[in-house]
Amino acid sequence: MVDQGEIVFVPFRLSDGSILDHPALVVSQGLIDFGDDIFYAVLISTKNHHDEYTIEIKNEMLTSPLDDKSYFVTHQLDKFVYKDLPKIHNGKKRFVKEEYIESILNKIIETIFNMK
């Protein structure tokens, strides 16, 4: 299983239709769907194409820093099946600190549903 706030690598379908293993932030709790453990995650990218849809990731937000300057891409949310995840890199888990989760989730909701 994965936990809300965990950063994982997932096979993310990008806007051009390609699928690449990308870091992503788990935004849901574990869900069961037709016998599979599923979760929702938002894309993490080193590119900031749309300022209005991104949150810059600062090192103090994480339990361990990312290698490159990165962003939560709040309009790129998708569903994943736990069994399809690539292995965790170096066996280490990285999380967004609890005090930042709510503001990130609120930005995702605002972006996707145009709610403030």
Contacts in CASP RR format, 6 or more apart in sequence:
PFRMAT RR
TARGET T0000
AUTHOR 0000-0000-0000
METHOD contacts of the structure
MODEL  1
MVDQGEIVFVPFRLSDGSILDHPALVVSQGLIDFGDDIFYAVLISTKNHH
DEYTIEIKNEMLTSPLDDKSYFVTHQLDKFVYKDLPKIHNGKKRFVKEEY
IESILNKIIETIFNMK
1 30 0 8 1.000
1 37 0 8 1.000
1 82 0 8 1.000
2 8 0 8 1.000
2 26 0 8 1.000
2 30 0 8 1.000
2 39 0 8 1.000
2 82 0 8 1.000
2 85 0 8 1.000
3 26 0 8 1.000
3 29 0 8 1.000
3 95 0 8 1.000
4 26 0 8 1.000
4 27 0 8 1.000
4 28 0 8 1.000
4 29 0 8 1.000
4 30 0 8 1.000
4 101 0 8 1.000
5 25 0 8 1.000
5 26 0 8 1.000
5 27 0 8 1.000
5 95 0 8 1.000
5 96 0 8 1.000
5 101 0 8 1.000
6 25 0 8 1.000
6 26 0 8 1.000
6 93 0 8 1.000
6 94 0 8 1.000
6 95 0 8 1.000
7 23 0 8 1.000
7 24 0 8 1.000
7 25 0 8 1.000
7 26 0 8 1.000
7 44 0 8 1.000
7 62 0 8 1.000
7 66 0 8 1.000
7 94 0 8 1.000
7 95 0 8 1.000
7 96 0 8 1.000
8 23 0 8 1.000
8 24 0 8 1.000
8 26 0 8 1.000
8 41 0 8 1.000
8 85 0 8 1.000
8 88 0 8 1.000
9 21 0 8 1.000
9 22 0 8 1.000
9 23 0 8 1.000
9 24 0 8 1.000
9 85 0 8 1.000
9 86 0 8 1.000
9 88 0 8 1.000
9 89 0 8 1.000
10 21 0 8 1.000
10 22 0 8 1.000
10 24 0 8 1.000
10 41 0 8 1.000
10 78 0 8 1.000
10 80 0 8 1.000
10 84 0 8 1.000
10 85 0 8 1.000
10 86 0 8 1.000
11 19 0 8 1.000
11 20 0 8 1.000
11 21 0 8 1.000
11 80 0 8 1.000
11 84 0 8 1.000
11 86 0 8 1.000
12 19 0 8 1.000
12 20 0 8 1.000
12 21 0 8 1.000
12 22 0 8 1.000
12 24 0 8 1.000
12 43 0 8 1.000
12 76 0 8 1.000
12 78 0 8 1.000
13 19 0 8 1.000
13 78 0 8 1.000
14 20 0 8 1.000
14 22 0 8 1.000
14 76 0 8 1.000
15 76 0 8 1.000
21 86 0 8 1.000
22 43 0 8 1.000
22 44 0 8 1.000
22 45 0 8 1.000
23 44 0 8 1.000
23 66 0 8 1.000
23 70 0 8 1.000
24 41 0 8 1.000
24 42 0 8 1.000
24 43 0 8 1.000
24 44 0 8 1.000
24 78 0 8 1.000
24 80 0 8 1.000
25 41 0 8 1.000
25 42 0 8 1.000
25 44 0 8 1.000
25 72 0 8 1.000
25 96 0 8 1.000
25 104 0 8 1.000
26 39 0 8 1.000
26 40 0 8 1.000
26 41 0 8 1.000
27 40 0 8 1.000
27 41 0 8 1.000
27 42 0 8 1.000
27 77 0 8 1.000
27 104 0 8 1.000
27 105 0 8 1.000
27 108 0 8 1.000
28 39 0 8 1.000
28 40 0 8 1.000
28 41 0 8 1.000
29 39 0 8 1.000
30 37 0 8 1.000
30 38 0 8 1.000
30 39 0 8 1.000
31 37 0 8 1.000
31 38 0 8 1.000
31 39 0 8 1.000
32 38 0 8 1.000
36 81 0 8 1.000
36 82 0 8 1.000
36 83 0 8 1.000
37 81 0 8 1.000
37 82 0 8 1.000
37 83 0 8 1.000
38 79 0 8 1.000
38 80 0 8 1.000
38 81 0 8 1.000
38 82 0 8 1.000
39 79 0 8 1.000
39 80 0 8 1.000
39 82 0 8 1.000
40 77 0 8 1.000
40 78 0 8 1.000
40 79 0 8 1.000
40 80 0 8 1.000
41 77 0 8 1.000
41 78 0 8 1.000
41 80 0 8 1.000
42 72 0 8 1.000
42 73 0 8 1.000
42 74 0 8 1.000
42 76 0 8 1.000
42 77 0 8 1.000
42 104 0 8 1.000
42 108 0 8 1.000
43 72 0 8 1.000
43 73 0 8 1.000
43 76 0 8 1.000
43 77 0 8 1.000
43 78 0 8 1.000
44 57 0 8 1.000
44 66 0 8 1.000
44 70 0 8 1.000
44 71 0 8 1.000
44 72 0 8 1.000
44 73 0 8 1.000
45 54 0 8 1.000
45 70 0 8 1.000
45 71 0 8 1.000
45 73 0 8 1.000
45 76 0 8 1.000
46 68 0 8 1.000
46 69 0 8 1.000
46 70 0 8 1.000
46 71 0 8 1.000
47 71 0 8 1.000
48 54 0 8 1.000
48 56 0 8 1.000
48 71 0 8 1.000
50 73 0 8 1.000
50 75 0 8 1.000
52 111 0 8 1.000
53 73 0 8 1.000
53 74 0 8 1.000
53 75 0 8 1.000
53 111 0 8 1.000
54 71 0 8 1.000
54 72 0 8 1.000
54 73 0 8 1.000
54 74 0 8 1.000
55 71 0 8 1.000
55 72 0 8 1.000
55 74 0 8 1.000
55 104 0 8 1.000
55 107 0 8 1.000
56 69 0 8 1.000
56 70 0 8 1.000
56 71 0 8 1.000
57 66 0 8 1.000
57 69 0 8 1.000
57 70 0 8 1.000
57 71 0 8 1.000
57 72 0 8 1.000
59 65 0 8 1.000
59 66 0 8 1.000
60 97 0 8 1.000
61 96 0 8 1.000
61 97 0 8 1.000
61 100 0 8 1.000
62 94 0 8 1.000
62 95 0 8 1.000
62 96 0 8 1.000
62 97 0 8 1.000
63 93 0 8 1.000
63 94 0 8 1.000
63 95 0 8 1.000
63 96 0 8 1.000
63 97 0 8 1.000
64 92 0 8 1.000
64 94 0 8 1.000
66 94 0 8 1.000
72 104 0 8 1.000
72 107 0 8 1.000
72 108 0 8 1.000
74 104 0 8 1.000
74 107 0 8 1.000
74 108 0 8 1.000
74 110 0 8 1.000
74 111 0 8 1.000
74 112 0 8 1.000
75 111 0 8 1.000
75 112 0 8 1.000
77 108 0 8 1.000
77 112 0 8 1.000
96 104 0 8 1.000
109 115 0 8 1.000
110 116 0 8 1.000
END
